[in-house]
Amino acid sequence: MDDYGSEVWRCHWTGRLVWSEEAVITAGFYPGVRAVYVSAPDYQDGRRACYQAFADNDRNCNTCIHLERARHPKDRFGFLFGRCRSTPVAHPYALRPSGEIMFHPDDAMLMKCYQSRFVA
């Protein structure tokens, strides 16, 4: 609280002080974690940087530049399908030698062939 009785928070994404009158409540992006955070009104750049660091740490095919997405019927377990354009394809869930793969967007895959799609 400040000297006038207003709550003061620290933005989860930017680290800046935020007074309750301007605070924005945002959701996290961590798989399996139900969390909400107090954020500054201009939190987007900080959240984006955190998400990119998280995705680069997980090295999941969902955020890889080599992934070419494929249309498919909805999978009840949440798996997605696509084609891996990296060479050679050394994917743990490879379906065919042509490069078709399946993956779950919430798995930490730690793929060695991963290249971030967020590169500027």
Summary of the structure (lengths in Angstrom):
residues: 120
radius of gyration: 19.0
end to end distance: 39.8
largest distance: 66.6
contacts: 290
relative contact order: 0.17
helix: 15%
strand: 24%
